[in-house]
Amino acid sequence: MTALPPPGPDSPRLAQTVQFLRDPIGFATRCHAAHGDLFRLRLLGLGDWVFVCSPELTRELFKSDDTQLAGGAANRHFIGEMMGPNATFSLDGTEHDLRRRLILPHLSGRRLLEHLPLLLDATDSMIDAWPVHRPFSLLAATNRLTLEIIVRAVFGGLPEPRHRALFKHAEVYFEQGLRSPFLFFKPLQVDLGRFSPWGRVLRQRRALFDRVGAEVDAVLAGRGGDGLLARLAGETKRDGTSLSRDALVDECVNLLFGAQESTGKILAWTLLSLLHHPRVLTRARAEVMVITEGHPITAEHVPRLDYLDAVVKEGMRTPPTSPFAGVRRALRTTRIGDFEIPAGTTVTHGFGVMTQARSLFETPDTFDPERHFHGRRVPPYTFNPFGGGKRMCIGKSFAQFEIKTILATILQRVELEVQNDSLETVRDGFLVTPKDGGQVILRSRRPRVADDGPSTDDLLDGVSGGLAAAAAAAGCPFHAARGPGDGQIDDEAA
């Protein structure tokens, strides 16, 4: 069968760009409805983008060869210099595969357990600092928490002045520099001095990379370091060489950004969704209290929190925060389904579009963790928040463990209240974020959970009767109907 060109709107490139920037998820969703599961957008400064929005086509995308559809080439093309060209994020082929195998064991398996004390301490410190009876931004809090955690995980126990400087430079660059409207539009990237918009971005980048470089130099010189950086610096590649200084710097920056940008938003959205759905909140809190029995969260508790796992999955599904997830660049003319993709085209997984498709999810606008619970599994290649194939997020396991641990700790200790009756959103570049950062109020806060903490009954006495009833009911039913795969946030398309 002769391959067809990708369908898409026939409006001028400028008009498509304006519509996409104004409402990225809405515009992409309308294009999906009008043109089908694979469609093309023509965007000023970004070139042609093809969105893949069905399980069958997603499978083809994830299993594609990077000599045809290259993730590293796409990342380098758009923001490689801003994130460092020597990180796994920017590599393809054998080099990418070897680097991934080198780093992945440090972010998964037993290594995760080493970070549990850090996760608990950082989360408790955040909760202790929240103001009582005054609104604050939940998104700002979770972004700062996840950045704090990854800085300590990567660099270990730095002296306080160095830790503060590293945290500050990372926060400024990620929250300001990488949100510049010029980031994806190369003709506008002109450095006219320190006070020009792009000049300011470049100086923020330099400050962070210089600070990270100083820490890498200290580790390479044998002057301390007990975090992930020190372990990576000691790794030896198959050819007997070690990671270069530039590779270590770029990997560190990418780890910081990925953990703060993605995980912080998932936490904020999931908590806000819980607060807007009291029944779900009650059930999730009840499960945490029954499983932990009033004691600090342990590595054994986390995989048993099946309902909380379903809540996190649903928090990543809705509301959609981006129309796409991950990009690949067609290095030569290639085919997906019945369509011919020209060389130079950017191909992306339309994750945010798929999560709202009624053909894939019943009542997609409804926050319903039950669709992921009691052994229910979304069909393969339908729900892939961490991407898939060889480009699957390298920090996936770390993020899963971190998110559930933080949420469980928050549910143990605090009662939060939302400021607005509805879950309102605002556009932030290509992303959607909570309006005003998701304003919440802390109504009550319990002390840190100690090893000799109160019993489950004592904890339940401190909250609503509805929660006590839910917890009593949860003792067996939460686990009696466990099906294969419950307790894991897992992508089908590994």
N, C-alpha and C positions, 0 to 999 in steps of 0.2 A: 504494500500500500504506500502510495506517495505521501511523504511527510507534509504537513500543513504548517504555514507560518503561525506563530502564536496569535490568537485573537486579542483584541483590546479596544479601548475607546479610540475613536478617530478624531477626537478634539485636538487642537494644537498642543504642542509640548508645554508651552507656558501655562495653558489652562489646566492641563493635567497636574503640573507641578504645584500650582496654587491650590487646587483641590486636595492634593495629597498632603501638603503641608498644613492646610487648614483643618483637615479631619482625616488623618491617615487611616485609622481603622474603619471609619464609616465609608470612605471612598473605596478602599480595597474591598470591603464587604459588598458594596454595590456593584463593583466590577465583577466580583465572583458570581453574583446573581445574574448579571447580564451576559457574561462571556464564558462561564463555565469554570471547571476545576484547574485550568491553566490559562493564565491571561498575562498580557504584556502592558506595562506602563512606560511611557516615554517621559523622562524627567530631566529638566534642565540641570546641567552640572553633574548629573548622576548617570546619564546614559539610559539605556533600555533595561528595565527590570522585568523578569518573568516570575510570577508567583505560582507556586505549586500547592494546590489546596485539596488534594484527595489522598486517602490512604495508599491507593495503588501507585499514584505518581510520586508520593513521598517516599515510598519504598525504592523506586527507581533512583530518586535523588540521593538517598542515603547510601545506596549501594554503588553509586557511580564511581568511576575511576578518576583520581585527581589529575590524570593526564588529560582529561576532558573537562571536568568540572572541579576546579581547584579552590578550596576554601582559603588557603593561605594567600593565594594570589589576589583574591577578592579583598581580604582583610588588609593586605599591603597596599592595594590600590586606593582604598578609602581612608584608612587611618593608621596604616602601618608605621609611618614615621612618628606619629603622635603617641603610639603605644610601644614602639621599639620593634625593629624588623627582625630581631634575633630570637623572639619568643616562639613557643610552640604555636601560638595563635597565628603567626605569620608564615609558618613553614608548610611545605608540601612534600609529598613523596616519601622516600626512605628516610630523609632527614627528620621529617615530622613524626614518622612512626617510631623511630629510635628515641627521639626526645620524649615522646609521650610515654613510652615504656620506662624511661628513666625516672620520670616525675610521678607518674600515676601511683606507684606503691606508697609514696609518702603522703598521699591524700586519700587513702582508702584502707580498708581492712583494719588490722590491729593498730595501725598508726592513729586511727581516729580516736581510740580510747585514751591516748595520751593527752588529747586536747580537752577532755571532759572537765577537769578542774578549771581550766581557763574559761570555758564556756559558762560554767556556773558562776564563777567569780565575777566575770564581766557583766553577766546579766543581772546578778544581784546588785552590783554597784550601780548599774543604770537605774534599776527600780528604786534603790535607796535615794537617788538624786532627783527623782520625779517630784514636782511640786504637788501638794495636796489641794484639791478644790480650786485649782486654776487650770485653764486650758493650756495645752502644749501640743506641739506637732509630733504625732506618732512617727511619721516618715523620717523626720529629722533625727528622732531618737534611735530608730532602728538602723538608719544609715550610719550614725556615729558608732553604735554598738558593733555592727558587723565590721566596720573599719578598724575599730579598736582590737577586735578579736584577731583579724587577719594580720595586723601589724605585729601583735605579740606572737602569733603562731609562726610567722615567717622569720622575724628577727630576734625572737626570744626576749630575754629580760634585759633590755637596753637601759643604760642610765637615764633617768627621767628627762633631762634636757634634750638628749638625742631622740628619745621616744616622742616627746612633744613636738619637736621640729619635724620629724618624719610624718607624724600624724597630720600636722597642720598643712604641710606642703601637699600631701596626698589629698586631703579634704578640699583644699582650694582648687587644685587641678581637676579633680573629678567633678566637683560641684559647679565650677565656673568654666574652666578651660575646655573640658570635653562636652560642655553644653553650648559652646559657641555656635551661633547660626552659620558661621563660616566654615565649620568643620568639614562638611561634605562638598563644599563649593570652592574648588581650587582657584578659580579666577579671583576670588575675593581674599585669598590668603596672601596679603601684602603687609610686610612689616614696615611700618612708618614710624617706628620708635616706641618707647616704653608705654606711651599713653594711647597708642593706636589700638583698636580692638584686637587685631591679629598679633601685634607685637606683645600685647599683654598675655595672650595665650601662650606664646612661645617662651616667655619669661617664666610663666607658671610651670610649664613643662620642664624647662631647664632646672628650675629650683628643685623639683621633685627628683629628677634623674640624677642630679648632682648629689642630693642627700642619700638616695639609695646607693649610688656609686661609692660614696664614702663608707657606708656600712659593708658593702661587698669587699672593698679594699681592706677593711679591718679584719674581716673573716679570712681573706686570702693570705693576710700577713700573720695569721695565727693569733690575733688579738681578740679572742673571745667569740661569742656567738653560740647560742644553744637552740636555735630554731631551725626551721626548714631550710633556710639559706645555708647554714653551716653543713647540713646533711647533703644538700645538692652540690655544694662546693667540694665535698669529699667523694662524690660519685665518679666512677670511671666508666667511660663509654666503651663499647665493644672494641674500638680500635686502640684502646689503651690511653686515650686522651681524656682530659677533663673538660667541663663546660668552660667556655671563655668568660672573661670578665663581662664583656658586653652581653653575652647570653644570660648570665646570672642577673645582671641589672634588669634586662628586659623581662625576664621571667618573673622577677619580684614585682615589678610594676603591674604586669598583667594579672598576677595573683591578687594583688591589692584591689585593683579595679573590679575584677570579676566578682570577688567576694562582697565588696561594698555595694556595687551598683545593682547586681541581681538579687542577692540574698536579702539585703536591706529592704528592697521593694516587696519581695515576696512576703516577708514578715509583716510589713505594714498593711498590705492588702489583706492578708489572711486574718490578722487581728481585727481590722475594721469590719470585714465580712462577718466574723464571729459576733462582734458587738452589735451588728445590725440584725442578727438572727439569734435571739435569746435562747431558743430551744436547742439549737446546735451548740451554743456556748455552754449551756448547762450540761449537756451530755459530754462534751469534750472535757470540761473541768471534772466532772464526776469520774470519768475514766482515769484521768491523771491521779486523782486522790485514791481511787481503789487500787491502782497498780502500784503506786509508790508507798502506800500505807503510811503516809505522813512523814516519810524519810526523804533525804536528799535523792535526787534523780541519779541513777546509776546507769552504766552501760547496758545492764540487763533489762532495765525498764524501757529504754527507748524503742527497741523493736517490738515490744508488746503493746505499744500505744497505737492500736489498729485504727480506732476511730479518729484519733488526731492525725494519723497518716492520711486518712481519707479527706479530712478537713484541709490539710496542706495541699493535696492534689487539686481539690476544688478551688482553693485560693489561687493556684497557678493558672486555673482555667478561666475563671471569671471574677471580676470583669477583665476583659483582655487589655493588656497594657501596651502591646505593640502589634502591628499587623503582620510582622514577620519575625523569624528567629534564625539567625545564621545566614551567611551569604556564601555563594560560590560563583566563580567567574568561568565562563565558557572559554577555554583556551583554543578551541577549534569548534567548527560547526558540529553539533551533537543532537541527539534525538531523545526526547522524553515523551513517552506515550506515542501519540500520533503527530507530535509536533516537532519541527526542526528549529533548534535554538542556534542563532547565528553566533559566531565567535565574537568575543567582547561583551556579550550580554551578561548581566548579573542575574543569577538564579537564586531564589530564596524560598525557604519553607514558610508557607503562609499560616503559621501556627495560630496567630490571633484570629484570623479569618475562619479557620477550621473549628476552633473552639466554640464559635457562635453559629455553626451550621446546623440547621434543624434536621438535615439528613444524617448527621453524625451524633447529635446529642438531643435527647428529648428535653423540651423546655430549656433551651440553652441559656436563657437569661436568668434562670433561677439558680441561686447558690444552694446546691444539694449534695452534700458529701456522700449520701447514700449511694450515689451512682458509682462510687469507688469502694464500697464497703460490702461485707459479708460475701467475699469471694467474687464479687462482680468485677469484671475486667473489661476495660475499654478495648475494642478490637485493635489489633496491631497497626501501627503507623497512623493511628488516629489522634493520639495524645502524647506528644513528645516535647515537653517543656525544656529538656536539656539537649535537644537535638538528637542526632542519631548517626550511626555508622562510625567511621574513623574520626569524624569531627565532633563527636559527642563531647559535651562540656567536661573538661578534665577535672573540674572541682565538684562534679555531681555528688559523689558520695559524701564529701565533706559538707556540702551545702545541706543535704538531706539530714545528716546527723545534727548539724548545727541548728537548723530551723526547728526540728522537733524538740530538741533540748531547751532552746530558748522559750518556745511557746509553752512547754510544760512548766517551766519555772515561773513564767508570768501567770499562768493559770493557778498555780499553787499559791501565789503570794498576793495578787492584787485584784481589786474590783475597779474596772474602768467603765466610763460612760461616754458615749459619743455626743458631740455638740450638735450635729445635724441629724434630722430624722431620715434623710436619704443619703445614699452613698454617692456624693457628687465627685465628678472628675474634671480635670483640666488638661489641656494638651501641653506637653513639654518636649518640643522638637518632634521626633517621630514617636514619642512615647506618650502614655496617658498616666497621670499621677493623681493622687487624692487632692481635692480642692483644699487650699490652705494647709497642705501637708497632712491632712487627716487630723483635725483637732479633737482631742479627747480630754477628759477630766479624770483624775485619780480620786476615787471616792473612799477607798480604804486600802491599807497596806499591812500585811502581816510580816512579822520578823523573818529573817532568813531561816530557812529550814535547816535544823541541826540534825546530826546523826542520831541524837536521842530525842528527836522531835515528837510532836503530839501524835496520838493515834489517828487513824482515819476518822473515827467517830468524833473526836475532838475537833478536827479540821472541819468536818461537815456541820458541826454545831455553830460554827462561825459564819456560815453562809445561809442562803435561803433554804426554806423547807423544800422547795421544788428541787433544789440541787441534791438535798439529802435523799429525796425519793428517787431521783434519777440514779444516784450512786448506788443505792440499795438494789435497784433493779438491774444495775450494770454489773453486779458482781459476777454473774454467770453469763448472761446473754451477750455481753461484749465479746466473749471468746468461744461460747458454745457453737456459734455458727461460723467460726473462722474457716475461710476457704483457702485454697492454694494461692500463695502470693500475697495474702494479707500481711500488713506490717512492713511493707517495703514501698518506697516511692521508686518505681522502676519504669523505665521506658521499654516498650516492646521491641524497638528497632535497634538493638545493640549492634 
